[in-house]
Amino acid sequence: MQDEVDRLVEAWNTERPDLDVRPLQVLSRVSRLARHLDRARRAVFVAHELEGWEFDVLTALRRAGAPYQLSPGALLRATLVTSGTMTNRIDRLAAAGLVERHPDPADKRGVLVRLTEAGMTRVDAAFADLLAREHLILDGLTTAERETLSGLLRKLLIPFDTPRRP
């Protein structure tokens, strides 16, 4: 059975036989799968009245464990945004009642951002629904195939996730 990428590769092999288009066999599939995953994620977020960025911040706090709080700096590192963007996001989440700011006892000038009960309820429900959708996406693979795919993707991603030295 052929998929859209097989047809795309076949067409390029016909039109440009001088080029090695084999990377498309993997990377075009990864790109197409990422688009399908993005659609599934957006549908879950809409169902739970969340934006993607809200989910990212709330899950970072949830993963931190009790008392589900982090400094704004730790949230910056977890979500890879600028400090100005993070300040705006914390303001908006606080206004929605999903997080609260508390003084940092270790730093008199600092604050800690803490997940509220409403934030915990919302993010837990959204995360459970997201995982259910992701299980469906992977349903066509056996457990062994999932583990193999995970390992191969990890191998491709490690160079991007490893900090580069100057």
N, C-alpha and C positions, 0 to 999 in steps of 0.2 A: 504494500500500500504506500502510495506517495503522499507527501505533504507539500505545502506551498513552497518550502525551502528546496525540496527536490526539484520542483519545476523551475524555480529561480536558478539553481545551479546548472541545470540542464540547458537553460536558455543562454546563460553566460558561457558555458562550454561551447555552445554552437557559435555564438557571436564573437567570443574572444578566446579561441583555443590556445592562444599564446600566453594566457594568464593562468596561474594556479589558483583556482577559486575554492579550494578545499576549506579554507578558514570559514567560509560562509556556511558550510554544513554544520558547524558548531555554533558560531557566533550569531548567525542570523536566527537560529533556533532559540538561543539564550535571549536575544533581543525580543523576539516575538513572545516568548514565555513571560518575560518581564512586563510586557504590555498587558498580557492577560492577568498577571498577578496584580498589577497596578489597578486594573479595573475592579478586581475582586476586593482589593483593599479599600478602594474608594466607596464601593457599595456598602461594605461593613461600616465604614466611618459615617456615611450618610445615615445609615440605620440607627446609629448611636449618637447622632448629632455631634460629631467630632470632625475636625479638620485633620489632615495627616500630621501636621506639625503638632497639634494638640496631643494626638496619640503618642507621638515620639517623646514629648516631654513627660506625659503622664506615665508611660511605660518605663522611662528611665527612673522616675521616682518609685514606681511600684517594684522594680527589680532591686532597688537599693535595700529593701527589707525594712522591717520596723525600725524606727518610726516613720519610714517612707519619706525621707527628706534628704536633700542635697543642697550644696551651695550653688549659687548661680554659675560659678566657675566650673563645677563638676557637671552641671547641666550643659554648659557650652561644649565641654569635651565629649559628652555623650551624644550630643545632637549635631555637632559640627556647624554651628552658626556663630555669628559675631555677637559681641556683648550687647550692642544696641538692639539687635534682633531678639536676643534672649530676654532683655529687660521688657521689651514690648510684649513678648509672648507670656511672660510671667504676669504682667499687668492684666492681660486679657483673660488668662486662666483664673486669676484671683477674682476678677470682676464677675466671672461666671460661677464662682464658688467651688472651683475644682481644686484649687491650691490655696495655701495661706503662707504669708511670710512671717517668720519668727526670728527674733534676735539670735545670733550665733553666740553661744556662751563662751566659745573659744576665741572669738574675735569681736571685740566691742563695736567695731564699725561694720561688721558683716551681718548678713542675714542667711537664714536657711529657708528653703522653699519646701513646704510640707504638703503632701497629698491630703485632701479632706476626705471625709467619708463619702461624700457625693462623687468626688474624683475617683476614689477607689472603686465604688460601685460601677461607675461608667466605664473605666478602663478595664476592669475585670470582665465585664460582659462583652465589650468590644473585642478583647483579646480572645476570649473563648469562641466567639463567632468567627473571628479571623482564622483561628486554627482549624475550625471545622471546614471552612472554605479551602484552606491550604491542603488539608487532608484529601479533599475531593480532587484537587488539581493533581495530586500525586497518586491518586487511586489506581492508575494504570500500571504502576511499578510495584514489583515485589519489594519486600524489606531489604533483601540483598541488593537489588538494583538501586534502591534509594541510598543505601550506604555507599555503594560504588560511585554513584553520581555525586553525592555529597563530598566524598574524598577528592574526586577529580576537580570539582568546582573550587574546593578549598585550595588545591594546588595552584589553580589559575589565579585565585584572589590574593594569596599570601604576598606576592610582590607589591600589590597595590596597598595592602594593609600594613606593611612593614615600614616604619619610619625610615626615611632616607637620610643618610648622613651628608652634611655639606661637603 
